[in-house]
């Protein structure tokens, strides 16, 4: 297998407008906003809640505007390899199977056929599956 895209860590930045209850600053509301602080709306954002937070009272409770905050999120983008058959295989887990049936590990190394798994170490299927 030839690695065509190495595993990489991806960082994304996002922004929220944070509102907290005056009587309990561990609870409140936050809304996704753009870099300028403009509300990003979608089907899951109750616009009425945002508008009430801006007034300082929501559901009869006073809120305090804690402003726009910026956070960074990180995740791993898995490597992609080119199988000997020519198909791309995403290497995201312990065992990654190509459409042709070959199995690869996360590093792109070809694994023995599944019928041989455990044979080189003397393990039986019962050992592998931890069957008593």
NUKE-121224 format. One line per 3 residues: number of its first residue (from 1); their letters; for each residue x, y, z of N, C-alpha, C. Coordinates in Angstrom, 1 decimal, always signed. Layout:
<sites>
NUM	a	X:Y:Z:X:Y:Z:X:Y:Z ~ ...
</sites>
This chain:
<sites>
1	xxx	+0.8:-1.2:+0.0:+0.0:+0.0:+0.0:+0.9:+1.2:+0.0 ~ +0.5:+2.2:-0.8:+1.1:+3.5:-0.8:+0.2:+4.5:-0.1 ~ +0.8:+5.2:+0.8:+0.0:+6.3:+1.5:-0.1:+7.5:+0.6
4	xxx	-1.3:+7.9:+0.3:-1.5:+9.1:-0.5:-1.9:+10.3:+0.2 ~ -2.3:+10.1:+1.5:-2.6:+11.3:+2.4:-2.3:+10.8:+3.8 ~ -1.4:+11.5:+4.4:-1.0:+11.1:+5.8:-2.0:+11.6:+6.8
7	xxx	-2.0:+10.9:+8.0:-2.9:+11.3:+9.1:-2.5:+12.7:+9.5 ~ -3.5:+13.6:+9.8:-3.1:+14.9:+10.3:-4.1:+15.4:+11.3 ~ -3.7:+16.3:+12.2:-4.6:+16.9:+13.1:-5.1:+18.2:+12.5
10	xxx	-6.4:+18.3:+12.6:-7.1:+19.5:+12.0:-7.6:+20.3:+13.2 ~ -7.3:+21.6:+13.2:-7.8:+22.5:+14.2:-8.9:+23.4:+13.5 ~ -10.0:+23.6:+14.2:-11.0:+24.5:+13.7:-11.3:+25.5:+14.8
13	xxx	-11.6:+26.7:+14.4:-11.9:+27.7:+15.3:-13.4:+28.0:+15.2 ~ -14.1:+28.2:+16.4:-15.5:+28.6:+16.3:-15.8:+29.6:+17.4 ~ -16.9:+30.3:+17.2:-17.3:+31.4:+18.1:-18.7:+31.2:+18.7
16	xxx	-18.8:+31.6:+19.9:-20.2:+31.6:+20.5:-20.5:+32.9:+21.2 ~ -21.7:+33.2:+21.3:-22.2:+34.4:+22.1:-22.7:+33.7:+23.4 ~ -22.2:+34.1:+24.5:-22.4:+33.4:+25.8:-23.3:+34.3:+26.7
19	xxx	-24.4:+33.7:+27.1:-25.3:+34.4:+28.1:-25.4:+33.5:+29.3 ~ -25.3:+34.0:+30.5:-25.4:+33.2:+31.7:-26.5:+33.8:+32.6 ~ -27.2:+32.9:+33.4:-28.1:+33.4:+34.3:-27.4:+34.2:+35.4
22	xxx	-28.0:+35.3:+35.9:-27.4:+36.1:+36.9:-27.4:+35.4:+38.2 ~ -28.4:+34.5:+38.5:-28.5:+33.8:+39.8:-27.7:+32.5:+39.7 ~ -27.2:+32.1:+38.6:-26.5:+30.8:+38.5:-25.6:+30.9:+37.2
25	xxx	-24.3:+31.3:+37.4:-23.5:+31.5:+36.2:-22.9:+30.2:+35.7 ~ -23.4:+29.1:+36.2:-22.9:+27.8:+35.6:-24.0:+27.3:+34.6 ~ -25.0:+28.1:+34.4:-26.1:+27.8:+33.4:-26.4:+29.0:+32.6
28	xxx	-27.0:+28.7:+31.4:-27.4:+29.8:+30.6:-27.6:+29.3:+29.1 ~ -27.2:+30.2:+28.2:-27.4:+29.9:+26.8:-26.1:+30.3:+26.0 ~ -25.8:+29.6:+25.0:-24.8:+30.1:+24.1:-25.3:+29.8:+22.6
31	xxx	-24.9:+30.7:+21.7:-25.3:+30.6:+20.4:-24.1:+30.7:+19.4 ~ -24.1:+30.0:+18.4:-23.0:+30.0:+17.4:-23.1:+31.4:+16.6 ~ -22.0:+32.0:+16.5:-21.9:+33.3:+15.8:-20.6:+33.2:+14.9
34	xxx	-20.6:+34.2:+13.9:-19.4:+34.3:+13.1:-18.3:+35.1:+13.8 ~ -17.2:+35.4:+13.1:-16.1:+36.1:+13.7:-16.5:+37.5:+14.1 ~ -17.5:+38.1:+13.5:-18.0:+39.4:+13.8:-19.0:+39.4:+14.9
37	xxx	-19.4:+38.2:+15.4:-20.4:+38.1:+16.4:-21.9:+38.1:+15.9 ~ -22.0:+37.9:+14.6:-23.4:+37.8:+14.0:-23.9:+36.4:+14.2 ~ -25.2:+36.3:+14.6:-25.8:+35.0:+14.9:-25.8:+34.1:+13.6
40	xxx	-25.4:+32.9:+13.8:-25.5:+31.9:+12.7:-26.7:+31.1:+13.0 ~ -27.7:+31.2:+12.1:-29.0:+30.5:+12.3:-29.1:+29.2:+11.6 ~ -29.8:+28.3:+12.1:-30.2:+27.1:+11.5:-31.5:+26.6:+12.1
43	xxx	-31.9:+25.4:+11.7:-33.2:+24.8:+12.2:-33.2:+24.5:+13.7 ~ -32.0:+24.5:+14.3:-31.9:+24.1:+15.7:-31.7:+25.3:+16.7 ~ -31.6:+26.5:+16.1:-31.5:+27.7:+16.9:-32.8:+28.4:+17.1
46	xxx	-33.4:+28.3:+18.3:-34.6:+29.1:+18.5:-34.3:+30.6:+18.6 ~ -34.6:+31.3:+17.5:-34.3:+32.7:+17.4:-34.9:+33.5:+18.6 ~ -36.1:+33.1:+19.0:-36.8:+33.8:+20.1:-35.9:+33.7:+21.4
49	xxx	-35.2:+32.6:+21.6:-34.3:+32.5:+22.8:-33.2:+33.5:+22.7 ~ -32.6:+33.7:+21.5:-31.5:+34.6:+21.4:-32.0:+36.0:+21.6 ~ -33.2:+36.4:+21.0:-33.7:+37.7:+21.2:-34.0:+38.0:+22.7
52	xxx	-34.6:+37.0:+23.4:-34.9:+37.2:+24.8:-33.6:+37.4:+25.6 ~ -32.5:+36.6:+25.3:-31.3:+36.8:+26.0:-30.7:+38.2:+25.8 ~ -30.9:+38.7:+24.6:-30.4:+40.1:+24.3:-31.2:+41.1:+25.2
55	xxx	-32.4:+40.8:+25.6:-33.2:+41.7:+26.4:-32.7:+41.6:+27.9 ~ -32.1:+40.5:+28.2:-31.6:+40.4:+29.6:-32.5:+39.5:+30.5 ~ -33.7:+39.0:+29.9:-34.6:+38.2:+30.6:-35.1:+37.1:+29.7
58	xxx	-34.9:+35.8:+30.1:-35.5:+34.7:+29.4:-36.2:+33.8:+30.3 ~ -37.4:+33.4:+30.0:-38.2:+32.5:+30.8:-38.3:+33.1:+32.3 ~ -38.4:+34.4:+32.4:-38.6:+35.0:+33.7:-37.3:+35.1:+34.5
61	xxx	-36.2:+34.7:+34.0:-34.9:+34.8:+34.7:-34.0:+35.8:+34.0 ~ -33.2:+36.5:+34.9:-32.3:+37.5:+34.4:-31.1:+36.8:+33.8 ~ -30.6:+37.3:+32.6:-29.4:+36.8:+32.0:-28.4:+38.0:+31.9
64	xxx	-27.2:+37.5:+31.8:-26.1:+38.5:+31.7:-25.3:+38.1:+30.4 ~ -24.9:+39.1:+29.6:-24.2:+38.9:+28.4:-22.7:+38.8:+28.7 ~ -22.2:+37.6:+28.5:-20.8:+37.4:+28.8:-19.9:+37.6:+27.5
67	xxx	-20.6:+38.0:+26.4:-19.8:+38.3:+25.2:-19.6:+37.2:+24.3 ~ -18.8:+37.5:+23.2:-18.5:+36.5:+22.2:-17.1:+35.9:+22.6 ~ -17.1:+34.5:+22.6:-15.9:+33.8:+22.9:-15.4:+33.0:+21.8
70	xxx	-14.1:+32.8:+21.6:-13.6:+32.0:+20.6:-12.9:+30.7:+21.2 ~ -13.2:+29.6:+20.5:-12.7:+28.3:+21.0:-12.0:+27.6:+19.8 ~ -11.1:+26.7:+20.1:-10.5:+25.8:+19.1:-10.8:+24.4:+19.4
73	xxx	-11.2:+23.7:+18.3:-11.5:+22.3:+18.4:-10.5:+21.5:+17.5 ~ -10.1:+20.3:+18.0:-9.1:+19.5:+17.2:-9.7:+18.2:+16.9 ~ -9.4:+17.6:+15.8:-9.7:+16.2:+15.5:-8.7:+15.7:+14.5
76	xxx	-8.6:+14.3:+14.5:-7.6:+13.7:+13.6:-8.3:+13.3:+12.3 ~ -7.7:+13.7:+11.2:-8.1:+13.2:+9.9:-7.3:+12.0:+9.5 ~ -8.0:+10.8:+9.3:-7.2:+9.6:+9.1:-6.4:+9.6:+7.8
79	xxx	-5.4:+8.8:+7.7:-4.6:+8.6:+6.5:-5.4:+7.9:+5.5 ~ -5.0:+8.1:+4.2:-5.6:+7.3:+3.1:-4.5:+6.7:+2.3 ~ -4.7:+5.4:+2.1:-3.7:+4.6:+1.3:-4.3:+4.1:+0.0
82	xxx	-3.4:+3.8:-0.9:-3.8:+3.2:-2.2:-3.5:+1.7:-2.1 ~ -4.5:+0.8:-2.1:-4.4:-0.6:-2.1:-3.7:-1.1:-3.3 ~ -3.1:-2.3:-3.3:-2.5:-2.9:-4.5:-3.5:-3.0:-5.6
85	xxx	-4.8:-3.1:-5.3:-5.8:-3.3:-6.3:-6.1:-2.0:-7.0 ~ -5.6:-0.8:-6.4:-5.9:+0.5:-7.0:-7.0:+1.3:-6.3 ~ -7.7:+0.7:-5.3:-8.7:+1.4:-4.6:-8.2:+2.1:-3.4
88	xxx	-8.8:+3.2:-3.0:-8.4:+4.0:-1.8:-9.0:+3.4:-0.6 ~ -8.2:+3.3:+0.5:-8.6:+2.8:+1.8:-8.4:+3.9:+2.8 ~ -9.4:+4.2:+3.6:-9.2:+5.2:+4.7:-8.8:+4.4:+5.9
91	xxx	-7.6:+4.8:+6.5:-7.0:+4.0:+7.6:-7.4:+4.7:+8.9 ~ -8.6:+4.4:+9.4:-9.2:+5.1:+10.5:-9.2:+4.2:+11.8 ~ -9.2:+2.9:+11.6:-9.3:+2.0:+12.7:-8.2:+0.9:+12.8
94	xxx	-8.4:+0.0:+13.8:-7.4:-1.0:+14.0:-7.2:-1.9:+12.8 ~ -8.4:-2.3:+12.1:-8.3:-3.1:+10.9:-9.2:-2.3:+9.9 ~ -8.6:-2.1:+8.7:-9.2:-1.4:+7.6:-9.3:-2.3:+6.4
97	xxx	-10.5:-2.5:+5.9:-10.6:-3.5:+4.8:-10.9:-2.8:+3.5 ~ -10.2:-3.2:+2.5:-10.4:-2.7:+1.1:-11.6:-3.4:+0.5 ~ -12.2:-2.9:-0.6:-13.3:-3.5:-1.3:-12.8:-4.9:-1.8
100	xxx	-11.5:-5.0:-2.1:-11.0:-6.3:-2.7:-10.9:-7.4:-1.6 ~ -11.0:-7.0:-0.3:-10.9:-8.0:+0.7:-9.6:-7.9:+1.5 ~ -8.6:-7.2:+1.1:-7.3:-7.1:+1.8:-7.6:-6.2:+3.1
103	xxx	-6.9:-6.6:+4.2:-7.0:-5.9:+5.4:-5.7:-5.2:+5.7 ~ -5.8:-4.0:+6.2:-4.6:-3.2:+6.5:-4.7:-2.6:+7.9 ~ -3.6:-2.4:+8.6:-3.7:-1.7:+9.9:-3.7:-0.2:+9.7
106	xxx	-3.6:+0.6:+10.8:-3.7:+2.0:+10.7:-2.5:+2.6:+10.0 ~ -1.4:+1.9:+9.9:-0.2:+2.4:+9.3:-0.1:+2.0:+7.8 ~ -1.1:+1.3:+7.4:-1.1:+0.9:+6.0:-0.4:-0.4:+5.7
109	xxx	+0.0:-1.2:+6.7:+0.7:-2.5:+6.5:-0.4:-3.5:+6.2 ~ -0.1:-4.3:+5.2:-1.0:-5.4:+4.9:-1.0:-6.5:+6.0 ~ -2.2:-6.9:+6.4:-2.3:-7.9:+7.4:-2.5:-9.3:+6.7
112	xxx	-2.2:-10.3:+7.5:-2.4:-11.7:+7.0:-3.8:-11.9:+6.7 ~ -4.2:-12.9:+5.9:-5.6:-13.2:+5.7:-6.2:-13.6:+7.0 ~ -7.5:-13.2:+7.1:-8.2:-13.5:+8.4:-8.2:-14.9:+8.8
115	xxx	-8.2:-15.8:+7.9:-8.2:-17.2:+8.2:-6.9:-17.6:+9.0 ~ -5.8:-16.8:+8.9:-4.5:-17.0:+9.5:-4.4:-16.3:+10.8 ~ -5.3:-15.4:+11.2:-5.1:-14.6:+12.4:-5.0:-15.5:+13.6
118	xxx	-4.0:-15.2:+14.4:-3.7:-16.0:+15.6:-2.7:-17.2:+15.3 ~ -2.6:-17.6:+14.1:-1.8:-18.8:+13.8:-0.3:-18.6:+14.1 ~ +0.2:-17.4:+13.8:+1.7:-17.1:+14.0:+2.0:-17.0:+15.5
121	xxx	+1.1:-16.8:+16.4:+1.3:-16.7:+17.8:+0.8:-17.9:+18.5 ~ +0.3:-18.9:+17.8:-0.2:-20.1:+18.5:-1.6:-19.9:+19.1 ~ -2.3:-18.8:+18.8:-3.6:-18.6:+19.3:-4.6:-19.4:+18.5
124	xxx	-5.6:-19.8:+19.2:-6.8:-20.4:+18.6:-7.9:-19.4:+18.4 ~ -8.9:-19.7:+17.7:-10.1:-18.8:+17.6:-10.7:-18.6:+19.0 ~ -10.7:-19.6:+19.8:-11.3:-19.4:+21.1:-10.4:-18.4:+21.9
127	xxx	-9.1:-18.5:+21.8:-8.2:-17.5:+22.4:-8.5:-16.1:+22.0 ~ -8.6:-15.9:+20.7:-8.9:-14.6:+20.1:-10.2:-14.0:+20.6 ~ -11.2:-14.9:+20.6:-12.6:-14.4:+21.0:-12.8:-14.5:+22.5
130	xxx	-11.7:-15.0:+23.2:-11.8:-15.2:+24.7:-12.9:-16.1:+25.1 ~ -13.1:-17.2:+24.4:-14.1:-18.2:+24.7:-13.5:-19.2:+25.6 ~ -14.3:-19.6:+26.7:-13.8:-20.5:+27.6:-14.2:-21.9:+27.3
</sites>
